[in-house]
Amino acid sequence: AASIPDETEVDESVEEYAAAAPKAGDVAIDSTNFPDANFRRDVQEKIDQNKDGVLSKSEIDNCTHIDFLSEVKNLKGIEFFTNLTSLDCSNNQLGNLDVSKNIALTSLDCSNNRLSNLDVSKNIALTSLDCSYNQLISLDVSKNIALTSLQCYNNQLISLDVSKNIALISLVCFGNNLTSLDLSQNIHLTFAEVWEQGSRGYSLSNTNQFDLSTLPNFDVSRVTSLRNGSISGNILTVDPGESIVKYKYDSNAPLPLLQGKEFSFWLAFDKTDDSQTTPGIPTSGTGISYQTHVQTYGWQNPVSNGKVAGTSGQAKRLEGIKVSVSGNPNLGVQYTTHVQSYGWLPWAGNGEFSGTEGEAKRLEAIKIQLTGADKDNYDVYYRVHAQSYGWLN
């Protein structure tokens, strides 16, 4: 006759089954929940405390900081960590980032990625946001009224509205395509790093005129020190033969430290007076781009046409550079770098690498010159930021 299990055996079997079955709130660390292999690896190594391949509710709830990601292209799965207050996913290869479920975030660093858009409208607790070195065209921080620090430099922003960010103390937004900046509402702001920047691709009328009222958030009355043009009302008239207009714009910052501070901007136009241009020489679409190798970070995303390459305030040495021109097959570029211990290196050109990699040697100086049949019809301007000295002329 079959034996009937006693009560103790039944209880033990139930406990074993319960232990093996997924619990409410458990998340399997698999390719469905974490499709990026490197992110999945990082979660397994850093968050899965008992190494069972499953994130328990307590393991998820206890994860409040993530700053250990490496070579991640897809951060799907980050939405499970709803108690996350600090996320550092900088220096990865992210093409998109969804932090809409991470509403407890107070600090987000997604710099040095490949983001073309970023939605932080649900992250109203944010006090610090660093989205620099991406490809952002727009950035809406109107819901992030708790922000005290915003770093969005070296993107492609054509406008930036910080009027709702009254708590803002520090703003770094250089290396974009801004044509104006209003800081009148930022009553606590004590630091702003804007530098000279501008936007290109605007078209002029046949009379070399442009309507400044078409620029986002632009107040003509704040323009001073205009070069290469004149203004009447909202109409800018560009001087004959000129394609770039430079000016200073009053930020109207309320604090004494920034009050009346004027930042430098420029506008570049595709069309100039035909009588002043050189026949056969392209005036539209010609540009220069460059990519730098930085200590700790390696190769950064390429930037172009006056944007800053490298880092700011991080004490990271520049170790190498690549430069190239585009838009004119009769134009090239060559460059040489002065490297710690080695001196001047041989000339490199048209996207070739100049410098060192993996040797911990800093770039100490650089020379750049144009080449090709059309070299005399163009100019290249550049500046360097040197340790202890800052920006040199």
Summary of the structure (lengths in Angstrom):
residues: 393
radius of gyration: 26.7
end to end distance: 98.7
largest distance: 110.1
contacts: 1169
relative contact order: 0.07
helix: 11%
strand: 28%
